[in-house]
Amino acid sequence: MKIGFIGLGNMGAPMAANLAMAGHEVTGFDTADVSVEGVAKAASAKEAASGAEVVLTMLPNGAILRKVAEELIPAMPTGATLIDCSTVDVDSARAVGEMAEGAGIMFVDAPVSGGVGGAAGGTLTFMAGGSEAAFAKAQPLFEIMGQKAVHCGAAGAGQAAKICNNMILGVTMIATCEAFALADKLGLDRQKMFDVVSTSSGYSWSMNAYCPAPGVGPQSPADNGYKPGFAADLMLKDLRLSQQAAESADADTPMGALAQTLYEMFVEQEDGAGRDFSAMLPRFETRGRG
Ligand code: NAD
């Protein structure tokens, strides 16, 4: 298949490489002059898109996605498919979906989870929104770049699923970290805390699979000095997107709002920038109620 790939950053580059390695003819474009093995270089997004059966985008945010989409959609052949894998706001995903549809292009919003490791290993999970036909077109590519793809509904549904999931993740990580810090102050051993909670009703992915306490539970960024993993900065981005969506849909999300405030303080005023999002535990450790 002739594929255009726009945005060859930490995630996009390995995803494009995996598509090329699987035998597809991939032409890529990034504003930073990036070379990716097996991927031909185009001089613009438009050039990468022209004549492509499928175009994928993996970009930083909704504003950039909208701008790039305006440029590449007119260059795509009618009946082609645009797959956006970036994490962006639901409104931008829907707007680009409409823009594509108006031009006779199929659209799938397909944000991912699995991070840079998942992108390199071809083990990402895709949460997809779009028509049945668009999803069917995208699925063989999802199978190359990932291990699971869930069709969540119409355009925008993939982004909706992603930000709802990550809102839960931000909230449960904070709850898990503050509970560990409280347990410390109550003289409870961290291993005992893990043994109880991970098999009791307080368990979650944050505790059981990504334990924020070093030396406890399975290997996690806590065991590596809180090097990301999933950076607190990216968690903040996703929490902001979920609050933006909640505003737009008039949904009451007090815990999500508080999680956003805490990650904002951590990343912008404290030492959270560039650290894993589970480094909330050392943050709480050093604090009292004042
Ligand atoms: P990144 O900053 O490494 O890559 C983005 C790339 O887009 C950069 O190389 C940049 O030069 C390029 N770019 C910016 N504007 C452009 C334009 N107008 N035309 C062409 N290229 C342009 O970011 P990333 O980590 O690869 O993340 C990409 C997306 O994936 C983001 O939306 C992010 O939220 C999401 N995501 C990231 C992770 C992760 O762990 N890194 C996990 C899940 C989802």
Boltz pocket constraint, residues with backbone or C-beta under 6 A from the ligand:
constraints:
  - pocket:
      binder: B
      contacts: [[A, 6], [A, 7], [A, 8], [A, 9], [A, 10], [A, 11], [A, 12], [A, 29], [A, 30], [A, 31], [A, 32], [A, 45], [A, 58], [A, 59], [A, 60], [A, 61], [A, 64], [A, 68], [A, 85], [A, 86], [A, 87], [A, 88], [A, 112], [A, 113], [A, 114], [A, 115], [A, 116], [A, 229], [A, 230], [A, 234], [A, 237]]
      max_distance: 6.0
